[in-house]
Amino acid sequence: MDSSVELRLRLEWIDGARTRPVIQLDSVSKAHGSQILFLDASMTAFRGERVGLVGPNGCGKSTIFRMIMGQEQSDGGQLNVERSATLGYFSQDVGEMGGETVLEASMSGAGEVSEAGAELKLLEQAMADPDRFDELDKLLERFGEVQSRFDELGGYALEARAREVLAGLGFRDAVVEQDVGALSGGWKMRVALARMLLMRPDGLLLDEPTNHLDIESIIWLEQFLRNFDGALIITSHDREFLNRLVTKIVEIDGGSVVTYSGDYDFYEQQRALAEAQQEAQYARQQAMLAKEKAFIARFKARASHAAQVQSRVKKLDKIETIQPPKRRQVIDFEFRQAPRSGDDVAKLNGVTKRYGDLTIYQDLDLLIRRKERWCVMGINGAGKSTLLKLIAGAIEPDAGTAELGAAVKLGYFAQHSMELLDARRTVFDSLQDEFPVAGVGSLKALAAAFGFPGDDVEKRCEILSGGEKARLVLAKMLYDPPNFLVLDEPTNHLDMDTKAMLARALRNYDGTLLMVSHDRHFLRELSDHVLELTGDGLRSYAGGYAEYVVASGHEAPGLGA
């Protein structure tokens, strides 16, 4: 075949592939028992598209992922995946890991390329086996086929790519060679994510991939996914991440699925505009209906108006009723006035802290003043959580002093705080145990503001998700507010609405704030001082996170400008 003709056919094939959806839902319906998740839902994901899947908790986002992967069946409609397309699915359930190094575990789950690599090893063993000498020609032929496919899939560069991906996700070189079974749950999540990224599938489904990542890893993941040329569908509670990454938003809410072009901010604007338009149409129709019904009621007994009445009755019967816009119930929490503290809230003088042979701080001095709002930045292992523990009195320095100021009432949120909840108590019991003299209505309003409306207050703590436990701990802490809040990753696992509510509440908070968070939108909203922990010591920046990015030339320590 002429090379120009071959090139033209190849380009036509590529253009055709781009215009065919990798994943398509057409009028799909799904219910769990009596709960309808979506009805006649349609959505598409093409190559090169990065789709953000959004909606309130329980709306069916993870169900759509499981349906695409064939783990659940739809109740109606068509769900199609492009023929021969490979799919990769990252979920919060990573399963058991152990018996391999972090590097091996990452490569072994990387799909066809890892399967081809594993088969090559088996074929090598078989060809070296004297008992299988009679099969040598057949084994050599198969080895050549598999080796060709392995090379085509980039198998010989797999280890280098795996090390690059693991480094991007925050793994130090020494950890890469350790047993994956020794990792915490959060780090195992990163290994599972690395597997999916190494797969290079045609369609990539990522369910909350940023939950266990720090800022550096999130920014690296943004860059990686921007260069992904397949179809990407992603859920995330990280607004900044979605804004920088997605090209389309698909919203699931109240049984309907609606597609919006653009990023998350544009989706919110368009959603608000559509709601306002629907509200206006609904109001106009209600006014018209009221007028027509009043006429019918007034003249229905008069023979002289019988024809007019009948005409208007028929008109009303034919009208398609406009429904009022669905509104998500978001209850804001208002802080009570915190008691006033002294002007010096927390002070570290000459603090040294070591863990074994590792020195985290040496002769550290820090002063936090009343009403200041500090966010702490630093690479993994820089000592962010250690700093918060020292200030909160959760650990003692090896040298120097860490002191709170006069009249300081401390509230400290740490990740282990959720482990202290009594598994046998309900959400309401937990609040009432903490505030025994508070009124039932007041505590139920508090619970609703933190995502436990109605009967949800009767959930036992033992069945709560990580996000629900975090919300309950925050509710207990903020009902009778301290004047100094020390928050270590308070937004982990929180959904978008709860994050927004918490940010609004903290904007109106009258006390002092010290926090670590990987949520850049949260940091930008709330900080007015930044403390950066570096290998050369502390650097402080006047102004919040946005000013820090401009002044430092990077979004997080360890990243270039």
C-alpha positions in Angstrom: 0.0 0.0 0.0 1.2 3.5 -0.8 2.6 5.2 2.3 0.5 8.3 1.8 -2.6 6.3 1.5 -1.6 4.3 4.6 -1.0 7.5 6.5 -4.4 8.9 5.4 -6.2 5.8 6.5 -4.4 5.8 9.8 -5.4 9.5 10.5 -9.0 8.7 9.5 -9.0 5.8 12.0 -7.6 8.1 14.8 -10.2 10.8 14.0 -12.9 8.1 14.1 -11.7 6.8 17.4 -11.8 10.3 18.9 -15.4 10.8 17.8 -16.6 7.5 19.2 -17.2 7.5 23.0 -15.1 5.1 25.0 -17.9 4.9 27.5 -21.6 5.7 26.9 -24.7 5.5 29.0 -28.0 5.8 27.1 -31.3 6.1 29.0 -29.9 4.0 31.9 -32.0 3.5 35.1 -30.9 2.1 38.4 -32.5 1.7 41.8 -31.3 0.2 45.1 -34.5 -1.2 46.6 -37.0 1.6 46.8 -34.4 4.3 46.2 -34.2 5.5 42.6 -30.6 6.6 41.9 -31.2 7.7 38.3 -33.8 7.5 35.7 -33.2 7.6 31.9 -29.6 8.8 32.6 -27.3 9.5 29.6 -23.6 10.5 29.5 -20.6 10.0 27.4 -16.8 10.0 27.8 -14.6 10.4 24.7 -10.9 10.0 24.4 -9.1 13.0 25.7 -12.1 14.0 27.8 -11.7 14.5 31.5 -15.2 14.2 33.1 -15.9 15.2 36.7 -18.8 13.1 38.2 -20.4 15.1 41.0 -23.4 15.0 43.3 -24.4 14.6 47.0 -23.3 11.5 49.0 -25.4 8.5 48.1 -26.6 9.8 44.7 -25.0 6.9 42.8 -21.5 8.1 41.6 -19.8 4.9 42.7 -22.7 2.8 41.4 -22.1 4.3 37.9 -18.4 3.2 38.2 -19.4 -0.3 39.2 -21.9 -0.5 36.3 -19.3 0.6 33.8 -16.9 -2.1 35.2 -19.7 -4.8 35.0 -19.8 -5.2 38.7 -23.5 -4.2 38.8 -26.2 -4.3 36.2 -28.5 -1.5 35.2 -32.3 -1.9 35.5 -32.8 -0.5 32.0 -31.2 1.3 29.1 -27.9 0.7 27.4 -24.4 0.9 28.7 -21.7 0.5 26.1 -17.9 0.4 26.3 -15.9 0.7 23.1 -15.0 -2.7 21.7 -11.5 -3.9 22.9 -11.1 -0.9 25.2 -9.3 -1.5 28.4 -10.6 0.0 31.6 -8.9 0.9 34.9 -10.9 1.4 38.1 -9.5 2.9 41.3 -11.9 2.6 44.3 -11.5 3.2 48.0 -11.6 -0.6 48.5 -8.0 -1.7 47.7 -8.1 -5.2 49.1 -5.3 -7.1 50.8 -1.7 -6.3 49.9 1.5 -8.1 51.2 4.3 -10.4 50.2 5.7 -8.0 47.5 7.7 -4.8 47.6 5.9 -1.6 46.9 7.5 -1.5 43.5 6.5 -5.1 42.7 2.9 -4.5 43.9 2.6 -1.4 41.7 3.9 -3.2 38.6 2.0 -6.5 39.2 -1.4 -4.9 39.0 -0.7 -2.7 36.0 -3.0 -4.7 33.6 -1.9 -6.3 30.3 1.7 -5.2 30.5 2.2 -6.8 33.9 0.4 -10.0 32.7 2.7 -10.1 29.7 5.8 -9.6 31.9 4.6 -12.4 34.2 4.1 -14.8 31.3 7.6 -14.0 30.0 9.1 -15.1 33.3 7.1 -18.3 33.2 8.2 -19.0 29.6 11.9 -18.4 30.5 11.6 -20.9 33.3 9.9 -23.4 31.0 12.6 -23.0 28.3 15.3 -23.7 30.9 13.5 -26.9 32.1 15.1 -30.0 30.6 11.9 -31.9 31.1 10.2 -29.6 28.6 12.9 -29.8 25.8 10.4 -31.4 23.4 8.2 -28.2 23.7 11.1 -25.8 23.0 10.1 -24.7 19.5 6.5 -24.0 20.7 7.8 -22.2 23.8 10.2 -20.1 21.7 7.4 -19.1 19.3 5.1 -18.1 22.2 8.0 -16.3 23.9 8.6 -14.2 20.7 4.9 -13.3 20.5 4.7 -12.3 24.2 8.0 -10.4 24.1 6.8 -8.4 21.1 3.6 -7.5 22.9 5.5 -6.7 26.1 7.8 -4.4 24.1 4.8 -2.7 22.3 3.2 -2.0 25.7 6.4 -0.4 27.0 7.2 -3.2 29.3 10.9 -2.7 29.4 10.4 0.8 30.6 7.8 -0.3 33.2 10.0 -0.3 36.2 11.4 3.2 35.4 7.8 4.4 34.9 6.7 2.7 38.2 9.5 4.4 40.1 8.5 7.8 38.6 4.8 7.4 39.4 5.6 6.2 43.0 7.9 9.2 43.5 5.1 11.5 42.2 2.7 9.9 44.7 5.2 10.7 47.6 7.1 7.4 48.1 10.7 7.7 49.2 13.2 5.5 47.4 13.8 3.4 50.6 10.1 2.7 51.0 9.7 1.5 47.4 11.8 -1.5 48.2 9.9 -2.4 51.4 7.0 -4.9 51.8 3.7 -3.3 50.8 2.0 -5.1 53.7 3.8 -2.9 56.2 2.2 0.3 54.8 -0.8 2.1 56.4 -4.1 2.0 54.7 -3.6 5.5 53.2 -0.3 4.5 51.6 -1.7 1.2 50.3 -4.3 3.4 48.6 -1.4 5.2 46.8 0.0 1.9 45.6 -3.4 1.0 44.2 -3.6 4.3 42.4 -0.1 3.8 41.0 -1.3 0.5 39.5 -4.1 2.2 37.7 -1.8 5.0 36.4 0.7 2.4 35.1 -2.0 0.5 33.2 -2.5 3.3 30.6 -6.0 2.1 29.9 -8.4 3.5 27.3 -10.8 4.5 30.0 -9.8 5.4 33.6 -12.3 5.6 36.4 -11.0 7.3 39.6 -13.2 7.4 42.7 -11.8 9.9 45.2 -8.1 9.5 44.3 -7.0 12.6 46.3 -8.4 11.5 49.7 -5.0 10.2 51.0 -2.7 12.5 49.0 -0.8 15.6 50.2 -0.7 18.8 48.1 2.5 17.8 46.3 1.1 14.5 45.2 -2.2 16.1 44.2 -0.4 18.6 42.0 1.7 15.9 40.5 -1.4 13.8 39.8 -3.1 16.8 38.1 -0.1 17.1 35.7 -0.1 13.3 35.0 -3.9 13.2 34.3 -3.7 16.3 32.0 -1.4 14.2 29.8 -3.6 11.1 29.9 -5.0 10.6 26.3 -7.8 8.2 27.2 -11.3 8.9 28.6 -11.1 9.9 32.3 -14.1 9.9 34.7 -13.3 11.1 38.2 -15.0 11.9 41.5 -13.3 14.2 44.0 -14.3 16.5 46.9 -11.3 18.7 46.0 -12.7 21.7 44.2 -9.4 23.1 43.1 -8.4 19.7 41.6 -11.6 19.5 39.6 -11.2 23.1 38.4 -7.7 22.5 37.1 -8.4 19.1 35.5 -11.9 18.4 34.1 -13.3 19.5 30.8 -16.9 18.4 31.6 -19.1 18.0 34.7 -21.7 15.3 34.9 -24.1 15.9 37.9 -26.2 13.2 39.5 -28.9 14.6 41.8 -32.4 13.5 42.6 -32.6 10.8 40.0 -31.5 13.0 37.1 -28.1 13.2 35.3 -27.2 16.5 33.7 -24.0 17.3 31.7 -22.3 20.7 31.8 -19.3 21.8 29.7 -16.4 23.4 31.6 -14.8 23.1 35.0 -16.4 22.9 38.5 -16.8 26.7 39.0 -18.5 27.1 35.6 -20.8 24.2 36.4 -21.9 25.9 39.7 -22.6 29.1 37.8 -24.6 27.3 35.1 -26.5 25.3 37.7 -27.4 28.4 39.7 -28.5 30.1 36.5 -30.7 27.1 35.5 -32.2 27.0 39.0 -33.0 30.7 38.8 -34.6 30.3 35.4 -36.7 27.3 36.5 -37.7 29.2 39.7 -38.9 32.1 37.6 -40.8 29.8 35.2 -42.3 27.9 38.1 -43.5 31.2 39.8 -45.0 32.5 36.5 -46.9 29.2 36.0 -48.1 29.1 39.6 -49.4 32.7 39.3 -51.2 31.8 36.0 -52.7 28.6 37.5 -53.9 30.4 40.5 -55.6 33.0 38.3 -57.3 30.3 36.1 -58.4 28.3 39.2 -59.8 31.4 40.8 -61.9 32.2 37.6 -63.1 28.6 37.5 -64.1 28.6 41.2 -65.9 32.0 40.8 -67.9 31.2 37.7 -68.4 27.4 37.7 -71.9 27.7 39.0 -73.0 30.3 36.4 -74.6 29.0 33.3 -73.6 32.2 31.4 -69.9 31.3 31.9 -70.2 27.6 31.4 -68.4 27.6 28.1 -65.5 29.7 29.4 -65.2 27.6 32.5 -65.1 24.4 30.5 -62.5 25.8 28.1 -60.2 26.8 31.0 -60.6 23.4 32.7 -59.5 21.7 29.5 -56.6 24.2 29.2 -55.4 23.3 32.7 -55.6 19.6 32.0 -53.3 20.0 29.0 -50.7 22.1 30.8 -47.4 20.4 31.6 -46.6 21.3 35.2 -43.3 22.9 35.8 -41.6 21.5 39.0 -39.8 23.8 41.4 -36.0 23.4 41.2 -34.4 20.7 43.4 -32.5 22.4 46.2 -29.9 20.6 48.2 -30.5 21.1 51.9 -27.4 22.9 53.3 -27.7 24.0 56.9 -25.1 26.6 58.0 -23.5 26.3 61.4 -23.0 29.6 63.3 -20.3 29.7 66.0 -21.2 31.0 69.4 -18.9 33.7 70.6 -15.6 32.2 71.8 -14.2 33.5 75.0 -11.3 36.0 74.6 -7.8 34.7 75.0 -4.6 36.6 75.8 -2.7 38.3 73.0 0.0 35.6 72.9 -1.9 32.4 72.1 1.0 29.8 71.7 4.7 30.1 72.0 7.6 27.7 71.2 11.0 28.6 72.7 14.1 26.7 71.6 12.2 23.5 70.9 14.0 20.4 69.8 12.1 17.2 68.9 13.6 13.9 67.8 12.3 10.5 66.8 15.2 8.1 67.3 18.1 9.4 65.3 15.9 11.7 63.2 15.8 15.3 64.4 12.6 17.0 63.4 13.2 20.4 65.0 16.3 22.0 66.5 16.0 25.2 68.6 12.6 26.1 67.1 11.0 29.5 68.0 7.5 30.4 67.1 4.8 32.9 68.3 1.2 32.7 67.4 -0.9 35.8 68.2 -4.6 36.2 68.9 -6.9 36.1 65.8 -4.1 35.0 63.5 -4.9 32.2 61.0 -1.9 30.1 60.2 -1.6 27.3 57.7 1.5 25.0 57.9 3.2 23.8 54.7 5.9 21.2 54.4 6.8 18.1 52.4 6.1 14.6 53.9 8.2 14.1 57.0 8.9 17.8 57.5 7.0 17.7 60.8 3.7 19.4 60.2 1.6 17.1 62.4 4.5 17.1 65.0 4.3 20.9 65.2 0.6 20.8 65.9 1.0 18.0 68.5 3.7 20.1 70.3 1.4 23.1 70.4 -1.6 21.1 71.4 0.4 19.4 74.2 -0.2 16.0 72.7 3.6 15.3 72.8 6.4 16.9 74.8 9.6 18.5 73.3 12.9 16.9 74.0 14.3 20.4 74.8 12.8 23.9 75.0 9.3 24.8 75.9 5.9 24.7 74.2 3.3 26.8 76.0 -0.2 28.1 75.5 -1.0 31.7 76.5 -3.3 33.1 79.1 -7.0 32.1 79.0 -6.5 29.9 75.9 -9.2 27.3 75.4 -7.9 24.7 73.0 -9.7 22.6 70.4 -7.5 20.0 68.7 -8.6 18.0 65.7 -6.3 15.1 64.8 -6.9 12.1 62.6 -6.8 9.8 65.6 -9.7 11.8 67.2 -12.1 9.7 65.2 -10.8 6.5 66.8 -11.9 7.9 70.2 -15.6 7.8 69.4 -17.6 5.2 71.3 -18.7 2.7 68.7 -21.8 1.7 70.7 -23.2 5.2 70.9 -25.3 6.9 68.3 -24.5 10.3 66.7 -27.1 12.0 69.0 -25.8 10.1 72.1 -22.3 11.3 71.3 -23.4 14.9 71.1 -25.6 14.6 74.2 -22.8 12.9 76.2 -20.6 15.9 75.4 -23.2 18.6 76.1 -25.7 17.1 78.6 -27.5 20.4 79.4 -28.0 21.4 75.7 -31.6 21.2 74.3 -32.6 18.4 72.0 -33.5 20.8 69.2 -30.2 22.6 69.5 -28.2 19.3 69.2 -30.3 18.1 66.3 -29.8 21.4 64.4 -26.0 21.0 65.1 -26.1 17.4 63.8 -28.0 18.5 60.6 -25.5 21.2 59.9 -22.7 18.6 60.0 -24.5 16.2 57.7 -26.8 14.1 60.0 -30.3 15.3 59.3 -33.5 13.5 60.5 -33.0 9.9 61.4 -29.3 9.9 60.6 -28.7 11.0 64.2 -29.6 7.5 65.2 -26.7 6.0 63.4 -24.3 4.1 65.6 -20.7 5.3 65.5 -19.5 1.8 64.6 -21.1 2.0 61.1 -20.1 5.6 60.3 -17.8 6.2 57.4 -14.5 8.1 57.8 -16.1 11.3 56.6 -19.1 10.9 58.9 -16.8 10.3 61.9 -14.8 13.4 61.0 -18.0 15.5 60.8 -19.2 14.2 64.2 -15.8 15.0 65.8 -15.9 18.5 64.3 -19.5 19.0 65.5 -18.5 18.1 69.1 -15.5 20.4 69.0 -17.3 23.5 67.5 -20.6 23.5 69.4 -19.0 25.2 72.4 -16.2 26.8 70.5 -12.6 27.1 71.8 -10.7 30.3 71.2 -7.8 28.4 69.6 -8.5 25.8 67.0 -5.7 23.4 65.9 -6.8 21.4 62.9 -4.8 18.6 61.3 -6.4 17.8 57.9 -10.0 18.6 59.0 -11.3 18.3 55.4 -10.2 14.7 54.8 -13.2 12.7 53.5 -15.6 15.7 53.8 -17.9 16.2 50.9 -18.0 19.5 48.9 -21.1 20.9 50.7 -19.7 20.1 54.2 -16.4 21.7 53.3 -18.1 24.8 52.1 -20.2 25.0 55.3 -17.1 24.5 57.5 -15.2 27.2 55.5 -18.1 29.6 55.9 -18.3 28.9 59.6 -14.6 29.3 60.1 -14.6 32.6 58.2 -16.9 34.0 60.9 -14.9 32.4 63.7 -13.6 35.0 66.1 -10.6 33.0 67.6 -7.1 31.9 66.5 -6.6 29.2 63.9 -3.6 26.8 63.2 -4.2 24.2 60.5 -2.7 21.7 58.1 -4.7 20.8 55.0 -4.1 19.6 51.5 -7.2 21.4 50.2 -5.9 24.5 48.5 -9.3 26.1 48.2 -9.8 25.7 52.0 -6.3 27.2 52.7 -6.9 30.1 50.3 -10.3 30.9 52.0 -9.1 30.9 55.6 -5.4 31.6 56.1 -3.7 35.0 56.7 -0.2 33.6 57.7 1.8 30.7 56.2 4.5 28.8 58.0 6.7 26.7 55.6 8.8 23.9 57.1 11.9 23.4 55.0 15.2 21.5 55.5 16.8 24.9 56.2 14.3 25.7 59.0 11.2 27.8 59.2 10.0 30.4 56.7 7.0 32.5 57.5 4.9 34.6 55.1 2.6 37.4 55.9 -0.6 37.0 53.9 -2.6 33.9 53.2 -2.0 30.9 50.9 -2.6 32.9 47.7 0.1 35.4 48.7 2.4 32.6 49.7 2.2 31.0 46.2 3.1 34.3 44.6 5.9 35.1 47.1 7.5 31.6 47.1 6.9 30.8 43.5 5.4 27.4 44.3 2.2 25.9 45.5 3.8 23.6 48.0 7.3 23.0 49.3 9.3 20.6 47.1 7.6 21.9 43.9 9.2 24.2 41.4 7.7 27.5 40.3 
